[in-house]
């Protein structure tokens, strides 16, 4: 390899030769891009640095699932997902200040809703990686179905059918867990 190795060459080095220096070069190339994207979502330097680190760790672990698109864009998408999950967890932990009327009927609903959201998140985490990615793109990031179809190399109708099947599996999993808990 003469000159600057391409992303593909570096990824091949990591996957086939276990070359950790190659992944280090990828990190050098894209850390500022990933950090910038994380900072736009997190608005906090420490949180953005944590998201950046977690994104590269996850990218390294899932490198064999990389499909040849821009590595920088791919790892940035991973960072966006991590940041959104972190923000969602923070949002769920935040509570409104208690007022004098703490016995409002809404509290039971909020607790029940929180439990359903946690069950849903746990069920999504059990999906195969590509199904998880499709769900996150669509529901977390608002990516249009046509774009998702292009990303995974399928037709939009295939993605619609796939999403329907994923939702059905999630419903069954949550229903089974709720009946097992009783």
Secondary structure, DSSP 8 states (H G I E B T S, - for coil): --SS--HHHHHHHHHHH--HHHHHHHHHHHHHHHHHHHHHHH--HHHHHHHHHHHHHHHHHTGGG--SS-HHHHHHHHHHHHHHHHHHHHHHH------S-TT-THHHHHHHHHHHHHHHHHHHHTS-HHHHHHHIIIIIS---HHHHHHHHT--HHHHHHHHHHHHHHHHHHHHHHHHHH-
